Amino acid sequence: MKVLFASLVILSSSLVNADILLEDDFSDGNADGWSAWTSGYGANAQYNVTDQEYVLSNSGSGWIPAASHNGDQGGVMSTADYSIVAQITPVNCFRAGILARGYIPTFTGYLLVIIPSQNTFGISKLTSSGPVSIASISMPLSLNETYWVRFELEGTSISGKIWQGAVEDEPSDWQLNCTNSLFSAPGRMGAFCCNFGSDDKALLTVKYDNISVSGTGSSLDQITWASVKHTI
């Protein structure tokens, strides 16, 4: 894991002085520590670090997904309450998002999603049948544009925001707020994206970068952090 700029968690954040649990800007040219989904529907998915970005891709017909997980303790999060900041560039996709309290391929957890074709930004829960929307708003979204997102969970409260520009341009207000109690275990955080196609030429490509995960509350215990990947 590589250290990101301190502004990722210090500037324009509700988590001032929050403790960093995990971060990766992929400037080391690899995705060490990330667990890629390469079975079942994800069997044809590809995971590469290119130009210091984590690129998830797939191709084929029908539903073509890709997902990759991480966590600050042996690939699993040490707490269920955390806040994720990341950059997402949807190149070819139906849905591009961030997973929290989750695991693939059992399809559990929550997703913060960008759906460019529907100009939709939303929060979904994962089920065996796929994502189910909990909250969403309509806003202009485009392929080949880079977006910052923040996905925050604390107890049953789930919030999300999206913006462009620099990390310090983060809006002060949440654009999405909802409550849900379906998933309460820490699970894993990660990237999740998919596309749909009727022929073998359907393509999925989404780029992720500057991922930072911070704790959100008093539930964190310093003595449990033996496997924190962040270094100074």
Backbone bond lengths (Angstrom), bond angles and torsions (degrees), N, CA, C in turn:
res aa  C-N    CA-C-N  psi(-1)  N-CA   C-N-CA  omega(-1)  CA-C   N-CA-C  phi
1 M - - - 1.443 - - 1.528 109.72 -
2 K 1.318 117.33 141.99 1.448 122.00 179.25 1.510 109.23 -107.98
3 V 1.325 116.51 150.83 1.456 121.68 -178.68 1.522 109.76 -81.00
4 L 1.319 117.16 132.51 1.451 122.35 177.89 1.511 109.73 -91.49
5 F 1.344 115.91 170.55 1.445 120.31 175.05 1.521 109.81 -60.32
6 A 1.323 115.97 140.97 1.466 119.85 -177.64 1.509 111.92 -60.50
7 S 1.327 117.10 -25.27 1.467 120.09 -178.26 1.516 112.53 -62.13
8 L 1.340 117.80 -19.41 1.461 120.08 179.89 1.508 112.05 -57.44
9 V 1.341 117.26 -33.66 1.451 118.67 -178.32 1.513 112.77 -117.52
10 I 1.316 118.22 -7.63 1.450 120.15 -176.86 1.522 111.29 -97.71
11 L 1.326 117.60 -44.22 1.450 121.06 -174.27 1.513 111.77 -83.34
12 S 1.327 115.39 138.86 1.465 122.63 171.21 1.515 112.94 50.17
13 S 1.299 117.43 41.62 1.452 120.61 -178.50 1.503 110.70 -128.05
14 S 1.335 116.39 145.46 1.449 120.65 175.05 1.516 110.79 -74.07
15 L 1.335 116.72 -6.72 1.455 121.19 -175.95 1.519 111.21 -109.69
16 V 1.336 116.79 48.34 1.452 119.98 179.13 1.527 108.78 -58.33
17 N 1.334 115.71 133.21 1.455 123.04 -178.69 1.531 112.61 67.05
18 A 1.316 117.63 14.36 1.463 119.95 176.91 1.518 109.53 -65.84
19 D 1.317 115.82 154.62 1.454 121.10 -178.82 1.516 110.28 -88.18
20 I 1.330 116.11 128.80 1.456 121.67 179.18 1.520 109.26 -76.73
21 L 1.328 115.82 127.49 1.454 120.93 178.91 1.521 112.02 -97.31
22 L 1.320 117.38 -34.18 1.467 121.37 -174.67 1.513 108.08 -162.26
23 E 1.315 117.41 142.62 1.459 120.10 173.95 1.518 110.62 -157.52
24 D 1.317 115.08 151.38 1.459 120.53 -179.94 1.521 108.90 -155.44
25 D 1.331 116.36 125.56 1.470 120.24 173.73 1.524 111.11 -109.07
26 F 1.338 117.16 4.63 1.473 124.24 174.80 1.524 113.33 59.25
27 S 1.326 116.06 18.39 1.469 118.74 178.93 1.527 112.17 -72.25
28 D 1.355 116.76 -12.60 1.457 119.50 176.46 1.521 112.15 -83.46
29 G 1.336 116.75 -1.45 1.457 120.91 175.03 1.506 115.55 81.34
30 N 1.360 117.75 9.25 1.458 119.12 178.86 1.525 110.60 -140.71
31 A 1.335 114.72 169.63 1.463 121.50 179.32 1.520 110.03 -117.23
32 D 1.325 116.75 40.36 1.454 121.20 178.32 1.529 110.24 -57.38
33 G 1.329 115.40 136.00 1.456 119.95 -179.67 1.510 113.82 95.87
34 W 1.327 117.41 -14.25 1.458 121.49 179.93 1.532 109.96 -94.49
35 S 1.332 115.84 135.30 1.465 121.36 -179.70 1.519 109.20 -103.46
36 A 1.314 116.95 108.93 1.460 122.39 -175.99 1.519 111.41 -85.38
37 W 1.319 116.54 143.77 1.467 123.30 177.29 1.525 108.54 -83.65
38 T 1.320 116.48 111.88 1.469 120.72 -175.97 1.526 111.85 -129.98
39 S 1.321 117.71 24.37 1.463 120.82 178.48 1.523 109.62 -126.24
40 G 1.341 116.80 164.99 1.459 120.41 177.58 1.514 111.78 55.96
41 Y 1.338 116.00 -129.37 1.466 120.37 179.57 1.526 112.16 -61.26
42 G 1.331 116.40 -24.63 1.456 119.87 -178.43 1.517 114.15 -91.69
43 A 1.325 117.39 10.98 1.468 120.69 -174.72 1.524 112.97 -61.53
44 N 1.321 117.82 -31.78 1.465 120.56 -178.45 1.522 113.09 -96.36
45 A 1.320 117.48 3.66 1.462 120.54 -177.86 1.524 110.77 -70.03
46 Q 1.327 115.76 148.52 1.456 123.19 178.81 1.525 109.50 -121.60
47 Y 1.335 115.29 144.16 1.460 121.13 -177.61 1.518 108.40 -134.31
48 N 1.332 116.51 112.90 1.454 120.96 -176.21 1.519 110.60 -138.68
49 V 1.322 115.74 144.96 1.458 120.31 170.59 1.521 107.22 -96.16
50 T 1.323 116.03 114.65 1.456 122.83 -177.87 1.525 109.15 -129.02
51 D 1.331 116.63 127.13 1.467 121.22 -178.78 1.527 111.06 52.61
52 Q 1.330 116.19 41.89 1.460 123.63 176.00 1.529 112.45 62.26
53 E 1.331 115.82 32.27 1.459 121.92 173.33 1.524 108.34 -131.61
54 Y 1.331 116.37 146.64 1.459 122.07 178.11 1.525 107.39 -90.04
55 V 1.326 116.80 111.00 1.461 122.16 -173.19 1.529 109.27 -104.33
56 L 1.329 116.10 118.95 1.461 123.01 175.57 1.518 107.95 -102.23
57 S 1.336 117.38 131.82 1.460 119.83 -177.21 1.520 110.22 -146.74
58 N 1.325 115.23 162.27 1.456 122.73 177.30 1.522 107.12 -162.57
59 S 1.323 116.99 165.40 1.458 120.91 176.07 1.517 108.69 -155.24
60 G 1.308 115.58 157.59 1.452 120.25 179.67 1.507 111.43 139.31
61 S 1.312 116.67 -158.64 1.462 121.23 -179.22 1.518 110.24 -111.86
62 G 1.331 115.48 163.51 1.454 120.22 179.44 1.510 111.69 73.47
63 W 1.337 116.17 -142.82 1.461 122.01 -179.15 1.521 108.84 -88.82
64 I 1.328 117.23 120.05 1.463 121.51 -177.99 1.533 108.81 -120.56
65 P 1.336 117.23 102.78 1.460 121.67 -177.97 1.527 112.65 -104.49
66 A 1.324 115.19 170.68 1.458 122.95 168.38 1.522 106.97 -152.67
67 A 1.329 116.55 143.41 1.460 120.66 179.76 1.520 109.30 -153.45
68 S 1.326 116.08 146.86 1.455 121.65 178.54 1.520 108.54 -144.86
69 H 1.347 116.47 137.17 1.459 121.70 -172.51 1.517 112.20 -117.86
70 N 1.338 113.25 162.78 1.451 119.58 174.64 1.523 108.83 -157.78
71 G 1.315 116.73 170.98 1.451 122.55 177.76 1.506 109.64 -169.16
72 D 1.318 117.28 156.04 1.460 119.55 -173.74 1.522 113.14 -80.08
73 Q 1.329 118.16 -11.09 1.462 120.36 177.32 1.525 110.35 -128.63
74 G 1.304 114.79 97.19 1.453 120.26 178.48 1.505 113.77 59.08
75 G 1.328 117.84 34.52 1.456 122.06 179.39 1.506 114.98 87.00
76 V 1.334 117.61 -2.58 1.461 122.73 178.14 1.526 108.30 -120.80
77 M 1.318 117.82 144.69 1.452 120.57 -179.97 1.532 110.80 -70.26
78 S 1.319 115.92 144.36 1.459 121.51 -178.10 1.521 112.55 -82.89
79 T 1.313 117.38 -10.32 1.454 122.54 -179.90 1.519 108.92 -146.42
80 A 1.331 116.54 152.53 1.466 120.22 177.59 1.518 111.84 -83.88
81 D 1.320 117.65 -11.51 1.459 122.31 -177.20 1.523 109.42 -107.12
82 Y 1.310 116.48 109.64 1.453 119.72 -179.58 1.524 110.88 -155.73
83 S 1.324 114.63 164.31 1.456 122.73 -178.77 1.516 108.98 -125.46
84 I 1.331 116.55 128.37 1.462 122.44 -176.52 1.527 109.66 -112.23
85 V 1.314 117.06 129.08 1.460 122.95 171.78 1.526 107.39 -114.22
86 A 1.323 117.00 135.98 1.467 119.72 -179.64 1.519 110.09 -157.22
87 Q 1.319 115.40 158.17 1.460 122.43 169.45 1.524 108.52 -102.40
88 I 1.333 115.51 135.08 1.461 121.53 179.19 1.526 108.92 -128.81
89 T 1.330 116.42 131.19 1.463 121.59 173.21 1.529 108.03 -120.78
90 P 1.347 118.26 101.77 1.468 120.31 176.84 1.529 110.21 -78.30
91 V 1.314 116.89 112.49 1.470 121.33 -178.74 1.523 110.17 -92.65
92 N 1.334 116.80 -58.99 1.465 123.13 172.41 1.528 106.83 -131.19
93 C 1.312 117.63 112.62 1.462 118.32 179.91 1.523 109.94 -171.60
94 F 1.307 115.01 162.38 1.458 121.39 164.87 1.520 109.07 -92.30
95 R 1.343 115.39 -49.31 1.460 121.21 -177.79 1.518 109.91 -129.31
96 A 1.337 116.91 133.75 1.460 122.26 172.75 1.519 107.66 -130.31
97 G 1.338 116.82 133.69 1.451 116.38 -175.82 1.505 115.42 -162.45
98 I 1.334 112.97 -176.01 1.454 123.60 179.50 1.526 108.23 -116.50
99 L 1.309 116.27 134.79 1.458 123.29 179.82 1.526 109.69 -101.26
100 A 1.335 116.31 140.89 1.460 121.91 175.19 1.528 109.50 -139.92
101 R 1.339 116.06 149.87 1.467 122.11 -176.65 1.533 110.65 50.20
102 G 1.294 115.89 38.80 1.456 118.27 -168.90 1.504 115.59 -125.70
103 Y 1.324 112.39 176.06 1.453 121.39 172.00 1.518 108.22 -161.56
104 I 1.332 114.86 135.66 1.457 123.41 173.94 1.525 105.91 -116.55
105 P 1.328 121.71 136.66 1.469 126.70 18.53 1.523 115.85 -102.39
106 T 1.347 118.80 19.09 1.464 118.59 177.21 1.524 111.72 -79.87
107 F 1.322 117.56 -5.75 1.464 123.19 175.49 1.521 112.02 56.70
108 T 1.333 114.39 62.37 1.455 120.98 171.01 1.513 108.21 -125.37
109 G 1.331 116.31 155.31 1.448 120.50 175.66 1.513 113.28 116.34
110 Y 1.330 114.08 -177.21 1.456 121.87 -178.85 1.528 109.82 -114.86
111 L 1.332 115.91 147.87 1.460 122.41 179.49 1.522 110.59 -123.40
112 L 1.330 115.44 135.75 1.457 121.37 164.71 1.520 105.24 -99.58
113 V 1.339 118.20 120.63 1.460 120.12 -168.21 1.524 113.50 -125.06
114 I 1.327 113.82 145.52 1.461 124.35 170.13 1.524 106.70 -111.62
115 I 1.335 117.39 125.10 1.465 121.55 177.84 1.531 107.58 -123.66
116 P 1.344 117.93 88.04 1.470 120.90 -174.08 1.519 114.01 -58.50
117 S 1.331 118.32 -39.58 1.470 120.35 -175.99 1.521 112.53 -65.99
118 Q 1.337 116.53 -19.85 1.469 120.73 179.31 1.522 112.05 -113.21
119 N 1.347 117.06 5.89 1.468 121.19 -177.19 1.529 110.67 48.24
120 T 1.343 114.99 48.51 1.458 121.00 -174.90 1.523 111.14 -124.14
121 F 1.326 115.05 133.41 1.459 123.54 173.05 1.518 106.13 -119.32
122 G 1.341 117.72 124.86 1.451 117.52 -171.56 1.509 115.20 -153.79
123 I 1.320 114.79 174.13 1.457 124.16 173.62 1.521 107.18 -118.60
124 S 1.340 116.52 131.55 1.459 121.68 -179.17 1.519 109.98 -130.08
125 K 1.307 115.90 160.16 1.456 121.73 170.17 1.521 107.40 -108.46
126 L 1.328 115.68 143.16 1.451 120.76 179.95 1.523 110.39 -88.82
127 T 1.328 115.75 133.84 1.458 121.72 175.45 1.516 108.30 -130.81
128 S 1.317 116.67 174.18 1.462 120.52 179.05 1.518 112.13 -62.21
129 S 1.337 116.71 -19.25 1.467 121.50 178.37 1.513 112.57 -95.04
130 G 1.347 116.75 0.30 1.448 120.34 -178.87 1.512 111.86 113.25
131 P 1.342 118.14 -174.31 1.458 121.88 -178.73 1.528 112.56 -68.07
132 V 1.338 116.00 140.14 1.462 123.01 175.42 1.527 107.73 -123.04
133 S 1.322 117.26 124.11 1.462 121.88 -175.28 1.526 111.69 -65.73
134 I 1.338 115.36 136.37 1.465 122.21 173.32 1.524 110.03 -106.49
135 A 1.344 115.98 -42.79 1.462 121.41 179.79 1.520 108.61 -151.41
136 S 1.329 117.24 145.79 1.462 119.99 179.31 1.521 110.61 -158.03
137 I 1.329 115.20 159.25 1.456 122.19 173.34 1.524 108.16 -135.66
138 S 1.322 115.96 158.35 1.463 121.58 176.15 1.522 109.07 -97.52
139 M 1.335 116.07 135.51 1.456 121.48 178.52 1.523 108.48 -161.78
140 P 1.338 118.39 155.89 1.467 119.78 179.72 1.527 110.95 -65.72
141 L 1.314 116.08 125.48 1.465 122.33 177.65 1.521 108.36 -138.22
142 S 1.332 116.77 144.62 1.458 120.16 -175.90 1.515 111.21 -137.75
143 L 1.325 115.67 150.56 1.453 121.12 170.34 1.527 109.08 -68.27
144 N 1.321 116.04 155.37 1.465 123.47 178.68 1.521 113.60 64.30
145 E 1.314 117.43 18.73 1.458 122.86 172.05 1.529 107.95 -110.06
146 T 1.325 116.84 146.46 1.457 121.15 179.44 1.524 110.11 -100.45
147 Y 1.330 115.81 130.88 1.459 122.21 -177.98 1.531 110.34 -124.06
148 W 1.323 115.43 140.71 1.452 121.27 165.97 1.521 107.42 -87.86
149 V 1.333 116.81 142.47 1.458 120.74 173.37 1.524 108.82 -135.15
150 R 1.324 115.19 152.68 1.460 121.50 168.65 1.523 107.69 -128.29
151 F 1.328 115.76 131.48 1.460 123.64 -179.47 1.523 106.76 -125.21
152 E 1.332 116.42 117.75 1.460 120.25 -173.14 1.524 111.37 -126.94
153 L 1.333 115.66 134.74 1.457 121.64 179.23 1.520 109.06 -129.18
154 E 1.328 115.79 132.41 1.458 121.81 176.14 1.519 107.84 -147.87
155 G 1.332 116.52 108.21 1.457 120.26 -173.44 1.518 110.04 64.05
156 T 1.320 116.03 -127.80 1.464 120.26 178.17 1.522 112.63 -92.81
157 S 1.316 116.90 -0.24 1.465 121.54 -179.47 1.523 110.14 -87.36
158 I 1.345 116.34 129.67 1.460 122.58 -178.67 1.526 108.05 -130.19
159 S 1.340 117.14 129.46 1.462 120.86 -174.85 1.522 110.69 -136.58
160 G 1.333 115.42 155.29 1.452 119.98 179.38 1.512 112.33 -149.34
161 K 1.325 115.41 152.74 1.465 120.66 174.38 1.517 108.73 -149.30
162 I 1.327 115.73 159.34 1.459 122.70 -177.29 1.515 108.52 -143.55
163 W 1.341 116.82 144.11 1.450 120.70 177.81 1.518 109.49 -160.59
164 Q 1.328 115.66 169.10 1.461 122.12 176.07 1.510 109.34 -122.27
165 G 1.334 115.70 167.06 1.452 120.70 -178.20 1.508 110.40 103.81
166 A 1.327 116.50 -133.88 1.454 122.54 -179.21 1.521 110.42 -99.52
167 V 1.326 116.10 164.50 1.458 119.46 -179.71 1.520 111.38 -60.40
168 E 1.353 117.03 -34.05 1.460 120.14 -178.87 1.525 113.23 -74.16
169 D 1.333 117.24 -4.43 1.470 120.84 175.59 1.526 111.87 -85.20
170 E 1.317 117.83 6.79 1.461 121.41 -178.84 1.529 111.04 -53.32
171 P 1.331 118.15 128.00 1.468 120.51 178.18 1.524 111.06 -65.55
172 S 1.325 115.99 150.00 1.461 119.82 -177.73 1.522 111.76 -77.25
173 D 1.316 117.00 -26.55 1.466 120.70 -176.93 1.517 111.23 -99.37
174 W 1.335 115.49 148.30 1.451 121.35 172.76 1.524 109.79 -74.94
175 Q 1.323 116.75 139.54 1.463 120.32 174.02 1.520 111.31 -90.76
176 L 1.327 115.86 -22.09 1.465 121.25 178.67 1.520 109.62 -129.60
177 N 1.320 116.04 133.95 1.462 122.33 175.60 1.519 108.35 -143.08
178 C 1.316 117.19 132.68 1.454 120.00 176.16 1.521 109.26 -157.10
179 T 1.312 116.54 170.35 1.464 121.56 173.60 1.517 108.99 -125.56
180 N 1.327 114.83 142.78 1.459 120.74 177.98 1.521 107.75 -160.11
181 S 1.322 116.48 140.45 1.460 120.24 -176.26 1.524 113.09 -117.39
182 L 1.331 117.35 13.17 1.459 119.95 -175.12 1.526 112.46 -64.30
183 F 1.341 117.22 -42.74 1.460 121.61 -178.11 1.527 110.03 -118.54
184 S 1.311 116.66 120.08 1.461 120.83 -177.49 1.527 113.18 -120.85
185 A 1.337 117.87 -12.55 1.463 121.25 179.12 1.526 110.35 -76.06
186 P 1.333 118.40 153.08 1.471 120.73 -178.88 1.521 113.82 -56.13
187 G 1.346 116.30 -41.78 1.457 119.15 179.74 1.514 112.29 59.36
188 R 1.318 115.20 -150.66 1.457 122.15 178.47 1.521 109.51 -125.40
189 M 1.325 115.98 154.57 1.452 119.99 171.15 1.520 107.50 -103.35
190 G 1.323 116.57 162.37 1.454 116.93 178.97 1.508 113.69 171.91
191 A 1.323 113.73 -164.90 1.462 122.43 -179.11 1.519 108.97 -111.46
192 F 1.331 115.56 140.77 1.465 120.71 178.66 1.517 108.41 -142.97
193 C 1.342 117.84 129.46 1.457 120.85 178.81 1.522 109.03 -149.67
194 C 1.326 116.13 161.71 1.462 119.66 179.98 1.520 110.45 -160.36
195 N 1.324 114.71 165.98 1.456 122.28 174.06 1.519 107.80 -146.58
196 F 1.312 115.57 168.59 1.459 121.55 178.96 1.521 108.45 -127.63
197 G 1.334 116.06 142.44 1.450 119.36 178.48 1.508 111.69 -150.71
198 S 1.324 116.35 153.11 1.462 121.45 -179.76 1.516 112.23 -100.32
199 D 1.338 116.85 -3.15 1.463 119.59 178.31 1.522 109.53 -141.33
200 D 1.326 116.42 177.36 1.458 119.95 -174.18 1.516 112.97 -78.38
201 K 1.335 117.54 7.31 1.452 120.71 179.47 1.527 112.47 -103.36
202 A 1.318 117.83 5.25 1.455 120.38 177.20 1.526 109.52 -63.50
203 L 1.325 117.40 139.81 1.452 122.21 -175.22 1.524 111.70 -125.76
204 L 1.304 114.87 146.12 1.464 122.35 174.34 1.523 108.00 -130.64
205 T 1.322 117.25 124.00 1.464 122.13 174.85 1.525 108.65 -147.27
206 V 1.321 116.14 121.23 1.465 121.85 176.51 1.532 108.00 -138.05
207 K 1.335 116.28 135.27 1.457 121.92 -179.38 1.533 110.40 -106.70
208 Y 1.341 115.25 136.93 1.467 121.68 177.99 1.523 109.27 -122.43
209 D 1.335 115.91 146.33 1.463 119.25 -179.58 1.528 109.81 -157.44
210 N 1.329 114.98 163.99 1.468 123.08 173.29 1.524 112.75 47.61
211 I 1.328 115.46 55.03 1.458 121.44 -178.92 1.529 109.52 -88.87
212 S 1.331 116.00 128.02 1.452 121.24 179.78 1.520 108.97 -137.26
213 V 1.334 117.38 132.67 1.459 122.41 -179.52 1.523 108.83 -120.94
214 S 1.325 116.08 127.82 1.465 121.68 -178.64 1.514 110.52 -126.14
215 G 1.319 116.99 152.00 1.459 121.69 175.44 1.514 110.99 -74.54
216 T 1.330 116.31 152.10 1.468 119.99 -174.88 1.518 115.03 -115.07
217 G 1.309 119.51 -6.74 1.459 115.83 -173.81 1.509 114.54 -158.35
218 S 1.326 114.73 -173.82 1.455 122.10 -175.81 1.527 112.60 -72.36
219 S 1.350 116.57 -5.89 1.460 119.47 -179.88 1.520 112.18 -70.06
220 L 1.343 116.61 -14.98 1.457 119.99 -179.22 1.520 110.75 -74.22
221 D 1.298 116.17 141.85 1.457 122.75 -178.58 1.521 108.56 -129.67
222 Q 1.322 116.18 115.58 1.457 120.05 -175.90 1.524 112.86 -55.04
223 I 1.333 118.25 -35.26 1.453 119.63 -173.44 1.523 113.10 -71.25
224 T 1.340 117.25 -10.20 1.470 119.52 179.80 1.534 111.84 -92.97
225 W 1.323 118.42 1.47 1.451 120.52 -168.68 1.528 113.48 -94.64
226 A 1.304 117.55 38.83 1.457 120.43 -176.90 1.527 112.68 -63.12
227 S 1.339 117.14 -25.03 1.460 119.88 -175.14 1.518 113.91 -109.67
228 V 1.335 117.70 15.39 1.462 119.40 179.30 1.523 109.28 -58.42
229 K 1.317 117.21 132.16 1.455 121.65 -173.80 1.531 112.92 -88.96
230 H 1.323 117.11 -17.11 1.462 120.06 -179.94 1.529 110.59 -66.61
231 T 1.315 116.56 135.58 1.461 120.78 175.95 1.507 110.10 -130.76
232 I 1.297 116.58 154.94 1.464 122.03 -179.35 1.531 108.89 -115.47
